[in-house]
Amino acid sequence: MKQQISIIILIGIIALFGNWVGYGVSPLTALPGMFIIMAVTVVGLALTKVLPIKFPAVVWISLLALIITSPIFPGHATLADATGKLEFMALATPILAYAGLSFGKDIKEFKKLGWRIIVISLVVYTGTFLFAALFAEISFRMTGKFG
């Protein structure tokens, strides 16, 4: 877990720098949003290890992010405002670079997976999308903003 937290912090620093250089947002202005994103990520990773229901970390992280930014969560507007100071591409670039480096060292194992990885990826992406859509639908109906 220490190594994962170190990587999350490194990616956060790189993203803050990219947000500053690419979009002109001061790192101090974007720092609260980055702390929120990093905290949600760490809590999601911890849930993956602690809870008896075994889902990928991305499921727990996405669920936490959906909950804390939904209208039913107290302070959701403040959290959304803080994280809104971070541009998506500033976050995605270091994450994708790290994923590419990780993928490069495991290319032989990846080749062994063959066509199965495509099926698994489609199921994960579809499930994430459908769950996010269902959660949004429920949230909107509960707040009376839809339907």
N, CA, C and O of each residue as an XYZ file, in Angstrom:
588
protein
N       0.832     -1.196      0.000
C       0.000      0.000      0.000
C       0.875      1.258      0.000
O       0.508      2.273     -0.592
N       2.043      1.186      0.672
C       2.933      2.345      0.700
C       3.378      2.733     -0.715
O       3.428      3.913     -1.061
N       3.696      1.722     -1.520
C       4.135      1.997     -2.886
C       2.995      2.630     -3.693
O       3.233      3.557     -4.467
N       1.779      2.148     -3.522
C       0.637      2.715     -4.229
C       0.400      4.169     -3.829
O       0.123      5.011     -4.684
N       0.508      4.466     -2.544
C       0.331      5.847     -2.084
C       1.430      6.739     -2.643
O       1.171      7.877     -3.035
N       2.651      6.228     -2.680
C       3.757      7.004     -3.253
C       3.496      7.324     -4.726
O       3.761      8.435     -5.184
N       2.985      6.356     -5.447
C       2.681      6.565     -6.863
C       1.540      7.568     -7.020
O       1.579      8.416     -7.912
N       0.540      7.479     -6.172
C      -0.582      8.424     -6.216
C      -0.083      9.842     -5.952
O      -0.497     10.782     -6.632
N       0.796      9.998     -4.978
C       1.348     11.325     -4.676
C       2.172     11.846     -5.849
O       2.051     13.013     -6.219
N       3.008     10.993     -6.435
C       3.814     11.394     -7.584
C       2.933     11.825     -8.753
O       3.185     12.856     -9.377
N       1.914     11.045     -9.046
C       0.996     11.396    -10.136
C       0.282     12.703     -9.804
O       0.065     13.527    -10.693
N      -0.086     12.904     -8.538
C      -0.737     14.148     -8.130
C       0.159     15.358     -8.362
O      -0.300     16.393     -8.844
N       1.431     15.225     -8.020
C       2.374     16.331     -8.222
C       2.537     16.626     -9.711
O       2.520     17.786    -10.123
N       2.692     15.592    -10.502
C       2.843     15.782    -11.951
C       1.577     16.419    -12.534
O       1.660     17.303    -13.387
N       0.413     15.969    -12.071
C      -0.854     16.529    -12.571
C      -0.998     17.993    -12.173
O      -1.461     18.807    -12.973
N      -0.609     18.338    -10.954
C      -0.660     19.742    -10.530
C       0.248     20.602    -11.410
O      -0.127     21.703    -11.813
N       1.429     20.096    -11.699
C       2.358     20.821    -12.556
C       1.782     20.965    -13.970
O       1.845     22.044    -14.560
N       1.223     19.877    -14.511
C       0.609     19.927    -15.841
C      -0.587     20.867    -15.888
O      -0.798     21.559    -16.884
N      -1.358     20.892    -14.828
C      -2.510     21.786    -14.728
C      -2.050     23.250    -14.723
O      -2.704     24.124    -15.292
N      -0.923     23.490    -14.075
C      -0.370     24.839    -13.993
C       0.201     25.282    -15.342
O      -0.116     26.366    -15.833
N       1.043     24.438    -15.933
C       1.689     24.782    -17.200
C       0.676     24.802    -18.351
O       0.676     25.726    -19.164
N      -0.169     23.803    -18.414
C      -1.082     23.674    -19.540
C      -2.326     24.538    -19.464
O      -2.849     24.966    -20.493
N      -2.804     24.797    -18.257
C      -4.088     25.480    -18.122
C      -4.024     26.740    -17.260
O      -5.037     27.414    -17.073
N      -2.842     27.060    -16.736
C      -2.653     28.296    -15.993
C      -3.288     28.324    -14.617
O      -3.509     29.399    -14.061
N      -3.586     27.156    -14.057
C      -4.175     27.098    -12.714
C      -3.052     26.872    -11.708
O      -2.319     25.887    -11.795
N      -2.924     27.776    -10.768
C      -1.871     27.690     -9.759
C      -1.967     26.368     -8.993
O      -3.064     25.929     -8.648
N      -0.824     25.736     -8.728
C      -0.854     24.497     -7.934
C      -1.504     24.690     -6.560
O      -2.160     23.777     -6.058
N      -1.332     25.852     -5.955
C      -1.962     26.100     -4.654
C      -3.479     26.171     -4.766
O      -4.195     25.759     -3.853
N      -3.966     26.692     -5.886
C      -5.409     26.767     -6.114
C      -5.996     25.370     -6.334
O      -7.092     25.065     -5.863
N      -5.251     24.531     -7.054
C      -5.738     23.191     -7.398
C      -5.431     22.142     -6.331
O      -5.961     21.033     -6.390
N      -4.582     22.478     -5.355
C      -4.155     21.506     -4.348
C      -5.303     20.895     -3.537
O      -5.294     19.683     -3.322
N      -6.298     21.676     -3.072
C      -7.395     21.038     -2.336
C      -8.134     19.979     -3.172
O      -8.485     18.919     -2.655
N      -8.367     20.258     -4.439
C      -9.022     19.287     -5.309
C      -8.181     18.038     -5.500
O      -8.704     16.924     -5.544
N      -6.868     18.233     -5.614
C      -5.975     17.084     -5.776
C      -5.960     16.241     -4.509
O      -5.934     15.012     -4.588
N      -5.975     16.883     -3.336
C      -6.045     16.124     -2.079
C      -7.322     15.288     -2.017
O      -7.296     14.144     -1.563
N      -8.431     15.853     -2.470
C      -9.703     15.121     -2.464
C      -9.612     13.902     -3.377
O     -10.011     12.801     -2.998
N      -9.083     14.108     -4.580
C      -8.972     12.999     -5.536
C      -8.033     11.919     -5.000
O      -8.318     10.727     -5.114
N      -6.917     12.344     -4.419
C      -5.977     11.355     -3.880
C      -6.581     10.617     -2.683
O      -6.380      9.411     -2.535
N      -7.313     11.324     -1.837
C      -7.938     10.685     -0.673
C      -8.984      9.658     -1.112
O      -9.047      8.562     -0.556
N      -9.791     10.004     -2.089
C     -10.805      9.062     -2.598
C     -10.113      7.831     -3.183
O     -10.581      6.707     -2.998
N      -9.016      8.039     -3.879
C      -8.283      6.924     -4.470
C      -7.709      6.010     -3.387
O      -7.813      4.787     -3.487
N      -7.111      6.590     -2.366
C      -6.527      5.788     -1.283
C      -7.617      5.029     -0.521
O      -7.441      3.855     -0.197
N      -8.733      5.688     -0.237
C      -9.839      5.019      0.465
C     -10.391      3.883     -0.399
O     -10.679      2.799      0.109
N     -10.538      4.128     -1.691
C     -11.015      3.076     -2.601
C     -10.082      1.882     -2.636
O     -10.534      0.737     -2.642
N      -8.785      2.141     -2.659
C      -7.811      1.044     -2.630
C      -7.888      0.283     -1.311
O      -7.792     -0.944     -1.293
N      -8.058      1.006     -0.215
C      -8.179      0.359      1.093
C      -9.438     -0.504      1.160
O      -9.407     -1.607      1.705
N     -10.540     -0.005      0.610
C     -11.784     -0.791      0.597
C     -11.602     -2.095     -0.172
O     -12.154     -3.128      0.205
N     -10.828     -2.043     -1.246
C     -10.569     -3.244     -2.040
C      -9.902     -4.318     -1.195
O     -10.175     -5.507     -1.362
N      -9.037     -3.903     -0.299
C      -8.304     -4.859      0.534
C      -9.096     -5.314      1.753
O      -8.901     -6.429      2.236
N      -9.995     -4.457      2.260
C     -10.672     -4.719      3.530
C     -12.013     -5.432      3.353
O     -12.322     -6.370      4.088
N     -12.797     -4.993      2.388
C     -14.158     -5.523      2.247
C     -14.160     -6.951      1.716
O     -13.306     -7.316      0.908
N     -15.108     -7.751      2.164
C     -15.172     -9.139      1.698
C     -15.677     -9.269      0.258
O     -15.440    -10.282     -0.401
N     -16.375     -8.233     -0.223
C     -16.850     -8.249     -1.620
C     -15.684     -7.827     -2.496
O     -15.185     -6.709     -2.374
N     -15.255     -8.704     -3.368
C     -14.064     -8.440     -4.173
C     -14.457     -7.834     -5.522
O     -14.893     -8.530     -6.438
N     -14.287     -6.520     -5.608
C     -14.452     -5.782     -6.850
C     -13.127     -5.112     -7.162
O     -12.324     -4.882     -6.258
N     -12.885     -4.797     -8.421
C     -11.665     -4.056     -8.743
C     -11.667     -2.695     -8.041
O     -12.724     -2.144     -7.734
N     -10.485     -2.171     -7.796
C     -10.345     -0.887     -7.104
C     -11.089      0.225     -7.834
O     -11.640      1.123     -7.198
N     -11.108      0.172     -9.158
C     -11.772      1.233     -9.924
C     -13.261      1.313     -9.593
O     -13.855      2.389     -9.666
N     -13.857      0.198     -9.236
C     -15.274      0.196     -8.862
C     -15.471      0.965     -7.555
O     -16.353      1.818     -7.463
N     -14.654      0.666     -6.551
C     -14.786      1.338     -5.257
C     -14.444      2.821     -5.366
O     -15.120      3.664     -4.776
N     -13.393      3.136     -6.121
C     -12.998      4.533     -6.288
C     -14.094      5.309     -7.013
O     -14.444      6.417     -6.607
N     -14.632      4.737     -8.074
C     -15.713      5.400     -8.823
C     -16.956      5.572     -7.955
O     -17.594      6.625     -7.985
N     -17.300      4.552     -7.187
C     -18.468      4.627     -6.314
C     -18.302      5.731     -5.268
O     -19.222      6.515     -5.034
N     -17.134      5.788     -4.646
C     -16.875      6.849     -3.672
C     -16.968      8.229     -4.306
O     -17.567      9.143     -3.740
N     -16.375      8.372     -5.476
C     -16.408      9.665     -6.172
C     -17.840     10.049     -6.531
O     -18.221     11.213     -6.411
N     -18.627      9.081     -6.969
C     -20.029      9.355     -7.284
C     -20.810      9.782     -6.042
O     -21.616     10.711     -6.094
N     -20.566      9.107     -4.947
C     -21.293      9.414     -3.708
C     -20.948     10.805     -3.197
O     -21.846     11.578     -2.863
N     -19.651     11.138     -3.130
C     -19.290     12.431     -2.526
C     -19.602     13.623     -3.415
O     -19.628     14.757     -2.937
N     -19.839     13.388     -4.693
C     -20.203     14.512     -5.566
C     -21.688     14.521     -5.915
O     -22.143     15.376     -6.674
N     -22.442     13.571     -5.363
C     -23.880     13.543     -5.625
C     -24.593     14.572     -4.746
O     -24.089     14.925     -3.680
N     -25.735     15.044     -5.174
C     -26.467     16.057     -4.402
C     -26.905     15.597     -3.009
O     -27.220     16.434     -2.164
N     -26.930     14.308     -2.758
C     -27.360     13.823     -1.452
C     -26.241     13.880     -0.417
O     -26.503     13.721      0.776
N     -25.000     14.105     -0.847
C     -23.857     14.144      0.068
C     -23.664     15.568      0.583
O     -23.600     16.505     -0.212
N     -23.571     15.744      1.897
C     -23.362     17.097      2.437
C     -22.024     17.673      1.958
O     -20.993     17.006      2.038
N     -22.047     18.882      1.474
C     -20.827     19.537      1.015
C     -20.394     19.154     -0.380
O     -19.267     19.439     -0.785
N     -21.295     18.500     -1.134
C     -20.925     18.051     -2.476
C     -20.515     19.206     -3.382
O     -19.626     19.044     -4.218
N     -21.146     20.365     -3.232
C     -20.829     21.509     -4.088
C     -19.405     21.999     -3.821
O     -18.689     22.366     -4.753
N     -18.998     22.007     -2.564
C     -17.637     22.428     -2.213
C     -16.609     21.467     -2.786
O     -15.578     21.888     -3.310
N     -16.896     20.165     -2.684
C     -15.985     19.161     -3.223
C     -15.905     19.264     -4.744
O     -14.821     19.192     -5.322
N     -17.051     19.431     -5.383
C     -17.074     19.549     -6.838
C     -16.355     20.815     -7.295
O     -15.674     20.806     -8.321
N     -16.502     21.899     -6.541
C     -15.816     23.145     -6.888
C     -14.303     22.971     -6.782
O     -13.556     23.437     -7.642
N     -13.859     22.299     -5.726
C     -12.416     22.098     -5.523
C     -11.825     21.215     -6.614
O     -10.771     21.530     -7.167
N     -12.488     20.129     -6.921
C     -11.966     19.224     -7.948
C     -12.156     19.792     -9.351
O     -11.463     19.384    -10.283
N     -13.080     20.721     -9.507
C     -13.312     21.350    -10.810
C     -12.170     22.243    -11.254
O     -12.122     22.655    -12.413
N     -11.266     22.544    -10.366
C     -10.107     23.376    -10.721
C      -9.018     22.554    -11.409
O      -8.014     23.102    -11.864
N      -9.218     21.257    -11.481
C      -8.266     20.375    -12.153
C      -8.816     19.985    -13.521
O      -9.939     19.491    -13.629
N      -8.032     20.207    -14.548
C      -8.437     19.820    -15.900
C      -8.221     18.321    -16.087
O      -7.242     17.755    -15.601
N      -9.144     17.695    -16.795
C      -9.094     16.247    -16.988
C      -7.792     15.797    -17.644
O      -7.177     14.828    -17.201
N      -7.375     16.490    -18.688
C      -6.169     16.067    -19.403
C      -4.916     16.202    -18.535
O      -3.971     15.428    -18.690
N      -4.901     17.171    -17.629
C      -3.761     17.296    -16.714
C      -3.692     16.087    -15.782
O      -2.608     15.681    -15.363
N      -4.856     15.513    -15.459
C      -4.893     14.311    -14.624
C      -4.599     13.056    -15.438
O      -3.886     12.163    -14.980
N      -5.149     12.994    -16.635
C      -5.054     11.779    -17.441
C      -3.643     11.529    -17.964
O      -3.220     10.377    -18.065
N      -2.918     12.577    -18.294
C      -1.605     12.407    -18.913
C      -0.629     11.615    -18.042
O      -0.079     10.626    -18.526
N      -0.383     11.993    -16.783
C       0.567     11.184    -15.999
C       0.045      9.783    -15.694
O       0.826      8.837    -15.590
N      -1.260      9.648    -15.552
C      -1.824      8.324    -15.279
C      -1.623      7.405    -16.477
O      -1.243      6.245    -16.320
N      -1.880      7.925    -17.670
C      -1.689      7.122    -18.879
C      -0.217      6.817    -19.121
O       0.123      5.730    -19.590
N       0.657      7.767    -18.806
C       2.098      7.509    -18.946
C       2.524      6.380    -18.015
O       3.267      5.485    -18.418
N       2.053      6.422    -16.765
C       2.396      5.366    -15.815
C       1.826      4.019    -16.279
O       2.499      2.992    -16.197
N       0.593      4.037    -16.761
C      -0.012      2.794    -17.254
C       0.788      2.230    -18.422
O       0.989      1.020    -18.521
N       1.237      3.108    -19.297
C       2.050      2.662    -20.430
C       3.357      2.031    -19.985
O       3.771      1.005    -20.525
N       4.012      2.646    -18.995
C       5.251      2.069    -18.465
C       4.989      0.724    -17.800
O       5.767     -0.216    -17.969
N       3.903      0.627    -17.047
C       3.553     -0.635    -16.391
C       3.249     -1.716    -17.416
O       3.643     -2.872    -17.262
N       2.543     -1.319    -18.462
C       2.181     -2.266    -19.508
C       3.421     -2.773    -20.226
O       3.507     -3.952    -20.569
N       4.375     -1.891    -20.453
C       5.587     -2.259    -21.167
C       6.383     -3.346    -20.475
O       6.958     -4.209    -21.138
N       6.425     -3.318    -19.167
C       7.201     -4.334    -18.444
C       6.468     -5.675    -18.349
O       7.093     -6.696    -18.063
N       5.174     -5.685    -18.582
C       4.389     -6.917    -18.474
C       3.850     -7.387    -19.825
O       2.843     -8.094    -19.872
N       4.487     -7.014    -20.893
C       3.967     -7.316    -22.229
C       3.867     -8.824    -22.478
O       2.940     -9.273    -23.152
N       4.806     -9.611    -21.946
C       4.754    -11.066    -22.169
C       3.531    -11.685    -21.506
O       2.871    -12.548    -22.086
N       3.229    -11.237    -20.277
C       2.039    -11.737    -19.584
C       0.766    -11.283    -20.303
O      -0.214    -12.025    -20.383
N       0.796    -10.059    -20.821
C      -0.377     -9.538    -21.536
C      -0.659    -10.370    -22.783
O      -1.818    -10.643    -23.097
N       0.381    -10.771    -23.489
C       0.203    -11.595    -24.693
C      -0.435    -12.940    -24.355
O      -1.179    -13.502    -25.160
N      -0.141    -13.451    -23.161
C      -0.711    -14.734    -22.740
C      -2.223    -14.646    -22.535
O      -2.931    -15.640    -22.694
N      -2.712    -13.468    -22.186
C      -4.146    -13.295    -21.939
C      -4.969    -13.404    -23.217
O      -6.103    -13.883    -23.191
N      -4.398    -12.962    -24.330
C      -5.064    -13.086    -25.622
C      -6.401    -12.374    -25.684
O      -6.552    -11.261    -25.181
N      -7.360    -13.023    -26.303
C      -8.676    -12.426    -26.558
C      -9.474    -12.226    -25.278
O     -10.383    -11.396    -25.256
N      -9.164    -12.964    -24.205
C      -9.937    -12.866    -22.964
C      -9.887    -11.465    -22.360
O     -10.860    -11.008    -21.761
N      -8.751    -10.784    -22.520
C      -8.634     -9.453    -21.938
C      -9.603     -8.478    -22.601
O     -10.069     -7.537    -21.959
N      -9.904     -8.691    -23.859
C     -10.861     -7.824    -24.558
C     -12.253     -8.012    -23.961
O     -12.959     -7.035    -23.711
N     -12.639     -9.243    -23.737
C     -13.951     -9.523    -23.147
C     -14.038     -8.941    -21.739
O     -15.031     -8.304    -21.388
N     -13.013     -9.156    -20.943
C     -13.007     -8.629    -19.573
C     -13.086     -7.105    -19.587
O     -13.839     -6.512    -18.815
N     -12.314     -6.477    -20.457
C     -12.329     -5.011    -20.546
C     -13.707     -4.495    -20.924
O     -14.189     -3.533    -20.327
N     -14.339     -5.110    -21.892
C     -15.679     -4.676    -22.302
C     -16.694     -4.830    -21.177
O     -17.553     -3.969    -20.985
N     -16.592     -5.925    -20.438
C     -17.506     -6.128    -19.309
C     -17.271     -5.071    -18.228
O     -18.227     -4.513    -17.690
N     -16.012     -4.794    -17.909
C     -15.699     -3.794    -16.880
C     -16.175     -2.413    -17.320
O     -16.824     -1.712    -16.543
N     -15.865     -2.014    -18.547
C     -16.274     -0.687    -19.035
C     -17.792     -0.565    -19.085
O     -18.347      0.461    -18.690
N     -18.459     -1.597    -19.565
C     -19.916     -1.559    -19.649
C     -20.536     -1.500    -18.254
O     -21.463     -0.726    -18.017
N     -20.029     -2.308    -17.342
C     -20.547     -2.299    -15.976
C     -20.335     -0.960    -15.294
O     -21.225     -0.468    -14.601
N     -19.163     -0.367    -15.483
C     -18.884      0.942    -14.889
C     -19.832      1.991    -15.446
O     -20.382      2.796    -14.693
N     -20.024      1.987    -16.753
C     -20.915      2.960    -17.374
C     -22.357      2.775    -16.905
O     -23.020      3.747    -16.542
N     -22.840      1.546    -16.911
C     -24.229      1.296    -16.519
C     -24.468      1.641    -15.048
O     -25.502      2.215    -14.707
N     -23.516      1.293    -14.174
C     -23.675      1.613    -12.763
C     -23.667      3.126    -12.540
O     -24.449      3.645    -11.743
N     -22.775      3.834    -13.250
C     -22.728      5.295    -13.129
C     -24.035      5.913    -13.626
O     -24.548      6.853    -13.020
N     -24.569      5.392    -14.717
C     -25.834      5.909    -15.251
C     -26.984      5.622    -14.276
O     -27.833      6.484    -14.051
N     -27.012      4.431    -13.706
C     -28.046      4.082    -12.732
C     -27.950      4.974    -11.498
O     -28.966      5.468    -11.010
N     -26.755      5.180    -11.002
C     -26.551      6.030     -9.833
C     -26.988      7.463    -10.127
O     -27.627      8.101     -9.291
N     -26.646      7.971    -11.312
C     -27.059      9.326    -11.697
C     -28.576      9.419    -11.796
O     -29.171     10.399    -11.348
N     -29.192      8.416    -12.371
C     -30.654      8.392    -12.499
C     -31.319      8.440    -11.123
O     -32.249      9.215    -10.904
N     -30.845      7.621    -10.217
C     -31.409      7.591     -8.866
C     -31.194      8.938     -8.168
O     -32.110      9.473     -7.543
N     -29.980      9.479     -8.282
C     -29.681     10.771     -7.647
C     -30.568     11.877     -8.192
O     -31.108     12.675     -7.425
N     -30.725     11.932     -9.509
C     -31.552     12.974    -10.112
C     -33.014     12.837     -9.695
O     -33.678     13.838     -9.424
N     -33.510     11.623     -9.643
C     -34.903     11.422     -9.243
C     -35.122     11.774     -7.768
O     -36.167     12.315     -7.404
N     -34.131     11.464     -6.923
C     -34.254     11.780     -5.497
C     -34.261     13.286     -5.261
O     -34.927     13.772     -4.347
N     -33.530     14.012     -6.071
C     -33.448     15.467     -5.896
C     -34.521     16.199     -6.696
O     -34.675     17.413     -6.558
N     -35.255     15.480     -7.522
C     -36.316     16.100     -8.308
C     -35.822     16.906     -9.497
O     -36.561     17.729    -10.037
N     -34.586     16.681     -9.908
C     -34.028     17.424    -11.029
C     -34.246     16.725    -12.360
O     -33.842     17.233    -13.407
N     -34.879     15.571    -12.322
C     -35.088     14.819    -13.560
C     -36.389     14.030    -13.418
O     -36.733     13.551    -12.337
N     -37.072     13.915    -14.493
C     -38.255     13.066    -14.529
C     -39.448     13.589    -13.938
O     -40.481     12.919    -13.937
